Amino acid sequence: MKTKQFLQIVFMHMSVLLTLASCGGKSDSPVHIHPLYRTLSEGNVPSDPASLRAARALFEVSGYGELSDSSAIRYASMESIRYHLGRMDSVFPTLGPEEKSLGHVFGEFRRIFPDRPLPGVYAVVSPFRQSVFTVDTIMFVGLNHYLGADYQAYDYFPDYMRSRKVRERLPVDVAEVLVRTSWPYADEGGTVLSRIAYEGLVAVAVARLTGADSALTLGYDPQQMKWLSDNERRMWDTMVSRRMIFTHDPATARSLTAISPATTLITPEAPGGAGRYIGMRLAEAYLKAESGTTLNYMFARRIYADPDFLNRASYMP
């Protein structure tokens, strides 16, 4: 082969590889977060069709009545709405960082779950305890839930809840809602093991979508994570010896996985929702043991409900 032809082939292959690398890279486009709260807080009805649809859905689900010029003005005058606006503008002078973070989350979501739809995202003042919630193909992000643990409006929240109300959690919460709404738990009446395995899969998926570490993903501080790591074997032995994982009792599943001050069912020393940590470790062990298995496959086939899940995971805390 002549030198010129050889170099042409080399350059052609390099071009293909660079193209593939570019397509598979992490330079995802930012996700536009529609600042719906700004329009509504001014007493205006959105003019563009997408935002109008979102505003109508928000009013309907929130009990504000049918959206109209008069109901929008009433909404804008509500103290529960106006109270947070100054702090929201201070904490979120721009939504650029969040739009960039959600661009990465949505891009990873498309790669991991290619057949699942993605919603439009609208920033609002959430009237609910949930910071992120969905209505059909619309995702609402309540910025009033991310104004800092020191925000005086959060004083009535216990410490374990107030510590989660920080800006850094927004992409994590969005990712978790994406996963849960795309793949809701589908083993009603199943064992506690099934539930904690599902919770663990959700946590693994959220970590992959966001790049967050286990502490941020699960909502723990460094001391809590150290306790969980140091006592993983002890917690698992307690759950097994007391046959918690084999029961079908939904109250036991809630006690092990709910966000709370402590998982007293295991020990008062265990941080709240410790079962989610065990579930994440179980899911990681399964994915390592079954190296060819994807998260998409595990959710679609409800692998968490497989009676042989524990054996196949070869979990050894």
PLY file of the C-alpha trace (Angstrom):
ply
format ascii 1.0
element vertex 317
property float x
property float y
property float z
element edge 316
property int vertex1
property int vertex2
end_header
0.00 0.00 0.00
1.33 3.44 -0.88
2.15 5.87 1.91
-0.44 8.41 0.75
-3.25 5.82 0.70
-2.19 4.52 4.12
-2.29 8.02 5.62
-5.72 8.66 4.08
-7.08 5.51 5.74
-5.51 6.44 9.08
-6.99 9.94 8.96
-10.39 8.53 7.92
-10.45 6.19 10.95
-9.33 8.99 13.25
-12.15 11.15 11.93
-14.72 8.41 12.60
-13.40 7.85 16.13
-13.49 11.57 16.89
-17.05 11.79 15.58
-18.15 8.86 17.74
-16.42 10.33 20.77
-18.17 13.63 20.19
-21.58 11.95 19.85
-21.06 9.91 22.97
-19.56 12.66 25.05
-21.00 14.56 27.98
-21.55 17.89 26.18
-25.34 17.64 26.49
-27.40 20.72 25.73
-28.75 22.53 28.79
-32.39 21.83 29.64
-34.50 24.96 29.58
-36.23 25.50 32.93
-39.24 27.67 32.20
-39.47 30.31 34.98
-43.23 29.94 35.28
-43.22 31.41 38.78
-42.10 34.78 37.45
-45.05 35.12 35.08
-47.58 33.91 37.63
-46.17 35.96 40.50
-46.81 39.05 38.39
-50.46 38.06 38.04
-50.13 37.24 34.35
-51.43 34.30 32.37
-48.68 32.81 30.17
-49.03 33.59 26.49
-47.07 30.71 24.95
-49.06 27.45 24.60
-46.62 25.20 26.51
-46.40 27.47 29.56
-50.15 28.06 29.44
-50.74 24.32 29.58
-48.31 24.00 32.48
-49.95 26.86 34.39
-53.39 25.31 33.93
-52.10 21.97 35.20
-50.45 23.65 38.21
-53.65 25.50 39.15
-55.76 22.37 38.76
-53.53 20.08 40.84
-52.91 22.76 43.48
-56.56 23.64 44.03
-56.20 27.24 42.87
-59.20 26.93 40.60
-59.39 27.29 36.85
-56.68 29.51 35.42
-57.96 32.90 34.33
-56.92 36.54 34.52
-58.69 36.94 37.87
-57.39 33.69 39.40
-53.85 34.59 38.29
-54.15 37.95 40.08
-55.45 36.22 43.21
-52.56 33.77 43.03
-50.02 36.59 42.76
-51.42 38.24 45.89
-51.21 35.12 48.08
-48.80 35.55 51.02
-47.70 31.91 50.73
-46.48 32.68 47.21
-45.02 36.15 47.71
-43.18 35.21 50.90
-40.50 33.17 49.09
-39.92 35.31 45.99
-37.15 37.53 47.36
-35.17 34.60 48.70
-35.69 32.69 45.44
-34.26 35.58 43.43
-31.30 35.75 45.83
-30.50 32.01 45.75
-31.35 31.62 42.05
-30.25 34.86 40.33
-30.01 32.66 37.26
-31.07 29.10 36.55
-28.07 28.58 34.26
-26.23 26.14 36.58
-29.39 24.09 37.06
-30.11 24.06 33.33
-26.59 22.79 32.68
-26.89 20.12 35.40
-30.25 18.95 34.10
-28.77 18.84 30.59
-26.34 16.22 31.88
-29.09 14.37 33.77
-31.41 14.28 30.76
-28.59 13.27 28.44
-27.62 10.35 30.67
-31.28 9.42 31.02
-31.63 9.16 27.24
-28.56 6.93 27.08
-29.60 4.62 29.94
-33.37 4.59 29.31
-33.69 5.35 25.58
-37.39 4.47 25.33
-38.61 6.59 28.24
-40.02 10.08 27.53
-38.67 13.24 29.13
-40.83 16.05 30.51
-40.76 19.80 30.09
-39.43 21.50 33.24
-41.09 24.48 34.95
-39.85 26.36 37.99
-42.66 27.23 40.41
-43.46 27.94 44.03
-44.56 24.48 45.12
-47.63 24.38 47.38
-46.75 20.82 48.40
-44.21 19.16 50.67
-42.75 17.61 47.51
-40.08 19.75 45.93
-40.43 18.10 42.51
-43.64 16.64 41.10
-45.06 15.77 37.70
-48.38 16.13 35.93
-48.51 14.14 32.71
-45.49 15.29 30.66
-44.84 18.35 32.84
-42.31 18.46 35.66
-42.67 21.17 38.29
-39.64 22.14 40.37
-40.48 24.09 43.52
-37.57 26.48 43.97
-38.99 27.40 47.38
-37.71 24.02 48.60
-34.05 24.78 47.82
-33.39 28.05 49.65
-30.79 26.84 52.15
-30.94 25.00 55.45
-30.70 28.33 57.31
-33.80 29.82 55.66
-36.14 30.93 58.43
-39.21 29.58 56.67
-37.78 26.10 57.24
-37.47 26.54 61.00
-40.46 24.30 61.67
-38.85 21.44 59.71
-36.81 18.90 61.70
-33.05 18.89 61.05
-33.11 15.77 58.87
-35.50 17.47 56.46
-34.03 20.98 56.61
-30.58 19.68 55.69
-31.95 18.48 52.35
-33.33 21.89 51.34
-30.22 23.10 49.57
-29.59 24.10 45.97
-27.18 21.19 45.40
-30.01 18.68 45.77
-32.14 20.03 42.93
-30.66 17.89 40.10
-30.61 14.86 42.40
-34.30 15.25 43.24
-35.16 15.80 39.57
-33.26 12.64 38.62
-35.03 10.62 41.31
-38.47 11.79 40.17
-37.53 10.97 36.57
-36.62 7.41 37.53
-39.58 6.82 39.82
-42.16 8.16 37.38
-40.63 6.24 34.49
-40.31 3.02 36.47
-42.70 3.05 39.45
-42.46 0.21 41.96
-44.46 -2.68 40.51
-44.47 -5.47 43.06
-47.32 -4.54 45.40
-47.59 -7.16 48.10
-43.98 -8.19 47.51
-41.37 -8.76 50.16
-39.39 -6.09 51.96
-36.36 -7.36 50.05
-38.15 -6.50 46.81
-38.84 -2.98 48.06
-35.34 -2.21 49.31
-33.88 -3.69 46.11
-36.09 -1.33 44.08
-35.05 1.62 46.25
-31.44 0.60 45.74
-31.85 0.49 41.97
-33.40 3.96 42.03
-30.41 5.22 44.03
-27.91 3.63 41.63
-29.74 5.16 38.66
-29.80 8.61 40.28
-26.07 8.41 41.01
-25.37 7.53 37.38
-27.62 10.27 36.03
-26.13 12.99 38.20
-22.59 11.82 38.96
-23.36 12.44 42.65
-21.71 10.35 45.34
-23.71 8.01 47.57
-24.03 10.58 50.35
-25.66 13.24 48.17
-27.73 10.64 46.32
-29.19 9.24 49.54
-29.25 12.53 51.45
-26.71 11.79 54.19
-23.91 13.86 55.68
-20.36 12.45 55.92
-20.82 11.26 59.51
-24.00 9.39 58.64
-22.34 7.78 55.63
-19.42 6.66 57.78
-21.81 5.11 60.29
-23.65 3.25 57.53
-20.42 2.00 55.99
-18.99 0.92 59.34
-22.21 -0.85 60.35
-23.33 -2.32 57.02
-22.75 -5.92 58.14
-24.44 -5.32 61.48
-27.53 -3.81 59.81
-27.79 -6.64 57.30
-27.43 -9.30 60.00
-30.18 -7.61 62.01
-32.52 -7.47 59.01
-31.89 -11.12 58.16
-31.97 -12.53 61.71
-35.25 -10.76 62.44
-36.58 -11.91 59.06
-37.41 -8.35 58.05
-36.41 -8.86 54.44
-38.72 -11.84 54.00
-41.88 -10.27 55.35
-44.59 -8.83 53.09
-45.47 -6.13 55.63
-45.57 -2.69 53.92
-45.14 -0.95 57.29
-41.77 -2.65 57.72
-40.72 -1.57 54.23
-41.70 2.04 54.99
-39.85 2.01 58.31
-36.67 0.85 56.57
-36.80 3.21 53.59
-38.66 6.38 54.60
-36.83 9.67 55.08
-36.86 10.00 58.85
-34.62 10.94 61.79
-33.58 7.31 62.42
-34.23 3.74 61.30
-35.24 2.55 64.76
-36.44 -0.79 63.40
-32.76 -1.67 62.99
-31.30 0.49 65.79
-31.93 4.04 67.02
-28.37 4.84 65.93
-29.06 4.11 62.26
-29.77 7.18 60.09
-33.26 7.39 58.61
-33.92 5.33 55.50
-30.98 3.01 56.15
-32.76 0.35 54.11
-32.11 2.47 51.02
-28.38 2.29 51.71
-28.58 -1.51 52.00
-30.69 -1.58 48.84
-28.09 0.44 46.96
-25.36 -1.95 48.08
-27.53 -4.89 46.97
-28.16 -3.32 43.55
-24.45 -2.57 43.09
-23.60 -6.17 44.01
-26.14 -7.50 41.50
-24.85 -5.32 38.68
-21.30 -6.45 39.45
-22.25 -10.14 39.61
-24.41 -9.92 36.46
-22.00 -7.72 34.54
-23.95 -7.78 31.28
-27.17 -6.54 32.89
-28.26 -2.94 32.32
-30.35 -0.72 34.56
-32.92 -0.41 31.79
-33.28 -4.20 31.70
-33.50 -4.47 35.49
-36.29 -1.92 35.75
-38.19 -3.16 32.70
-38.07 -6.79 33.86
-38.64 -5.91 37.53
-35.53 -7.82 38.54
-35.93 -6.47 42.07
-38.98 -8.77 42.40
-37.09 -11.86 41.23
-37.21 -14.51 44.03
-33.62 -15.36 43.11
-32.41 -11.74 43.34
-30.46 -12.25 46.55
-28.65 -15.37 45.34
-27.76 -13.78 42.03
-26.49 -10.61 43.71
-24.03 -12.60 45.86
-24.20 -9.75 48.35
-21.51 -10.01 51.04
-21.45 -6.98 53.36
0 1
1 2
2 3
3 4
4 5
5 6
6 7
7 8
8 9
9 10
10 11
11 12
12 13
13 14
14 15
15 16
16 17
17 18
18 19
19 20
20 21
21 22
22 23
23 24
24 25
25 26
26 27
27 28
28 29
29 30
30 31
31 32
32 33
33 34
34 35
35 36
36 37
37 38
38 39
39 40
40 41
41 42
42 43
43 44
44 45
45 46
46 47
47 48
48 49
49 50
50 51
51 52
52 53
53 54
54 55
55 56
56 57
57 58
58 59
59 60
60 61
61 62
62 63
63 64
64 65
65 66
66 67
67 68
68 69
69 70
70 71
71 72
72 73
73 74
74 75
75 76
76 77
77 78
78 79
79 80
80 81
81 82
82 83
83 84
84 85
85 86
86 87
87 88
88 89
89 90
90 91
91 92
92 93
93 94
94 95
95 96
96 97
97 98
98 99
99 100
100 101
101 102
102 103
103 104
104 105
105 106
106 107
107 108
108 109
109 110
110 111
111 112
112 113
113 114
114 115
115 116
116 117
117 118
118 119
119 120
120 121
121 122
122 123
123 124
124 125
125 126
126 127
127 128
128 129
129 130
130 131
131 132
132 133
133 134
134 135
135 136
136 137
137 138
138 139
139 140
140 141
141 142
142 143
143 144
144 145
145 146
146 147
147 148
148 149
149 150
150 151
151 152
152 153
153 154
154 155
155 156
156 157
157 158
158 159
159 160
160 161
161 162
162 163
163 164
164 165
165 166
166 167
167 168
168 169
169 170
170 171
171 172
172 173
173 174
174 175
175 176
176 177
177 178
178 179
179 180
180 181
181 182
182 183
183 184
184 185
185 186
186 187
187 188
188 189
189 190
190 191
191 192
192 193
193 194
194 195
195 196
196 197
197 198
198 199
199 200
200 201
201 202
202 203
203 204
204 205
205 206
206 207
207 208
208 209
209 210
210 211
211 212
212 213
213 214
214 215
215 216
216 217
217 218
218 219
219 220
220 221
221 222
222 223
223 224
224 225
225 226
226 227
227 228
228 229
229 230
230 231
231 232
232 233
233 234
234 235
235 236
236 237
237 238
238 239
239 240
240 241
241 242
242 243
243 244
244 245
245 246
246 247
247 248
248 249
249 250
250 251
251 252
252 253
253 254
254 255
255 256
256 257
257 258
258 259
259 260
260 261
261 262
262 263
263 264
264 265
265 266
266 267
267 268
268 269
269 270
270 271
271 272
272 273
273 274
274 275
275 276
276 277
277 278
278 279
279 280
280 281
281 282
282 283
283 284
284 285
285 286
286 287
287 288
288 289
289 290
290 291
291 292
292 293
293 294
294 295
295 296
296 297
297 298
298 299
299 300
300 301
301 302
302 303
303 304
304 305
305 306
306 307
307 308
308 309
309 310
310 311
311 312
312 313
313 314
314 315
315 316
